[in-house]
Amino acid sequence: MSDLSPVRRLADIKNVVRFKSNSLFQSIAYVLLNHWDPLDISDSKGRNDAYNRFTPKVYSRALRAQNTEDLTQYLRFLSRELLGSQNNNHEDYRSACIIMSIKKYYLSNVI
């Protein structure tokens, strides 16, 4: 099984990444709010930008990450240490898979 297989079941990458109106940075912000979401705010009516402060650091980490585990560990650190969510392990991993897939897609198709 591929390291990125959960992403294929979750969504088609092309639905997350929109060529004309999006960038890798914006795609990561989308994943943080809609998939990672350790504060469980994505469904709230007053959706806010609670995770925007993490987007630049996650973006930078994603560009440097050699594999999904590198990014998973960083997301786990953010969710546990900075946001106090101890039960976000699955979302940390799944979000890292999505972000790494988006990164791979951008690097091979957009840039």
Kinemage of the C-alpha trace (Angstrom):
@kinemage 1
@onewidth
@group {chain A} dominant
@subgroup {mainchain}
@vectorlist {calphas} color= white
{ca met a 1} P 0.000 0.000 0.000
{ca ser a 2} L 1.323 3.404 -0.946
{ca asp a 3} L 2.056 6.000 1.722
{ca leu a 4} L -0.433 8.297 -0.049
{ca ser a 5} L -3.307 5.817 -0.449
{ca pro a 6} L -5.583 7.477 2.195
{ca val a 7} L -5.652 10.586 0.025
{ca arg a 8} L -7.025 8.753 -2.977
{ca arg a 9} L -9.928 7.498 -0.884
{ca leu a 10} L -10.504 10.891 0.738
{ca ala a 11} L -10.714 13.108 -2.328
{ca asp a 12} L -9.392 13.628 -5.771
{ca ile a 13} L -6.390 15.944 -5.461
{ca lys a 14} L -7.618 17.998 -8.392
{ca asn a 15} L -10.715 18.944 -6.373
{ca val a 16} L -8.530 20.371 -3.609
{ca val a 17} L -6.069 22.078 -5.939
{ca arg a 18} L -7.589 24.548 -8.332
{ca phe a 19} L -5.138 25.775 -10.956
{ca lys a 20} L -6.443 29.253 -11.655
{ca ser a 21} L -7.476 30.463 -8.225
{ca asn a 22} L -5.219 28.587 -5.875
{ca ser a 23} L -1.642 28.058 -4.864
{ca leu a 24} L 0.192 25.464 -2.845
{ca phe a 25} L 0.080 27.827 0.129
{ca gln a 26} L -3.686 28.304 -0.118
{ca ser a 27} L -4.209 24.578 -0.576
{ca ile a 28} L -2.338 23.909 2.655
{ca ala a 29} L -4.511 26.483 4.457
{ca tyr a 30} L -7.585 24.677 3.104
{ca val a 31} L -6.329 21.302 4.355
{ca leu a 32} L -5.532 22.693 7.796
{ca leu a 33} L -9.062 24.007 8.253
{ca asn a 34} L -11.054 21.319 6.495
{ca his a 35} L -9.114 18.130 7.242
{ca trp a 36} L -6.635 18.685 10.075
{ca asp a 37} L -8.896 20.875 12.276
{ca pro a 38} L -7.808 19.865 15.814
{ca leu a 39} L -10.143 22.492 17.325
{ca asp a 40} L -13.112 21.023 15.433
{ca ile a 41} L -14.217 24.376 13.998
{ca ser a 42} L -14.554 23.557 10.302
{ca asp a 43} L -18.302 22.963 10.608
{ca ser a 44} L -19.006 26.068 12.664
{ca lys a 45} L -21.097 28.797 11.064
{ca gly a 46} L -18.601 31.470 11.965
{ca arg a 47} L -15.695 29.759 10.232
{ca asn a 48} L -12.667 31.762 11.045
{ca asp a 49} L -9.012 31.790 10.243
{ca ala a 50} L -7.861 30.053 13.414
{ca tyr a 51} L -5.199 28.050 11.590
{ca asn a 52} L -3.868 30.792 9.310
{ca arg a 53} L -1.015 31.474 11.707
{ca phe a 54} L 0.210 27.916 11.131
{ca thr a 55} L -0.006 27.959 7.346
{ca pro a 56} L 3.403 29.593 6.666
{ca lys a 57} L 5.202 27.167 8.989
{ca val a 58} L 3.375 24.107 7.646
{ca tyr a 59} L 4.068 25.307 4.103
{ca ser a 60} L 7.766 25.649 4.863
{ca arg a 61} L 7.863 22.255 6.580
{ca ala a 62} L 6.015 20.614 3.708
{ca leu a 63} L 8.537 21.927 1.200
{ca arg a 64} L 11.425 20.560 3.273
{ca ala a 65} L 9.765 17.284 4.324
{ca gln a 66} L 11.299 14.174 2.832
{ca asn a 67} L 8.289 12.000 3.626
{ca thr a 68} L 4.840 12.003 5.167
{ca glu a 69} L 6.116 11.041 8.609
{ca asp a 70} L 8.211 14.239 8.838
{ca leu a 71} L 5.132 16.375 8.289
{ca thr a 72} L 2.917 14.162 10.475
{ca gln a 73} L 5.252 14.695 13.417
{ca tyr a 74} L 5.136 18.455 12.933
{ca leu a 75} L 1.325 18.541 12.699
{ca arg a 76} L 1.162 16.329 15.786
{ca phe a 77} L 3.387 18.798 17.637
{ca leu a 78} L 1.137 21.700 16.625
{ca ser a 79} L -2.093 19.942 17.549
{ca arg a 80} L -0.823 18.645 20.905
{ca glu a 81} L 1.574 21.253 22.189
{ca leu a 82} L 0.105 24.461 20.804
{ca leu a 83} L -3.592 23.636 20.525
{ca gly a 84} L -3.968 21.082 23.317
{ca ser a 85} L -5.661 18.390 21.205
{ca gln a 86} L -4.467 14.958 22.293
{ca asn a 87} L -6.838 13.027 20.020
{ca asn a 88} L -5.890 14.274 16.579
{ca asn a 89} L -3.425 11.533 15.556
{ca his a 90} L -5.483 10.225 12.650
{ca glu a 91} L -6.117 13.724 11.298
{ca asp a 92} L -2.446 14.657 11.715
{ca tyr a 93} L -1.436 11.695 9.558
{ca arg a 94} L -4.243 12.063 7.032
{ca ser a 95} L -3.593 15.792 6.616
{ca ala a 96} L 0.118 15.193 6.154
{ca cys a 97} L -0.716 12.673 3.412
{ca ile a 98} L -2.962 15.175 1.678
{ca ile a 99} L -0.433 18.007 1.917
{ca met a 100} L 2.396 15.816 0.638
{ca ser a 101} L 0.203 14.693 -2.267
{ca ile a 102} L -0.654 18.286 -3.107
{ca lys a 103} L 3.035 19.198 -2.910
{ca lys a 104} L 3.930 16.341 -5.257
{ca tyr a 105} L 1.135 17.354 -7.620
{ca tyr a 106} L 2.264 20.984 -7.698
{ca leu a 107} L 5.901 20.148 -8.167
{ca ser a 108} L 5.186 17.811 -11.054
{ca asn a 109} L 2.314 19.630 -12.784
{ca val a 110} L 2.202 23.297 -11.922
{ca ile a 111} L 5.710 24.533 -11.307
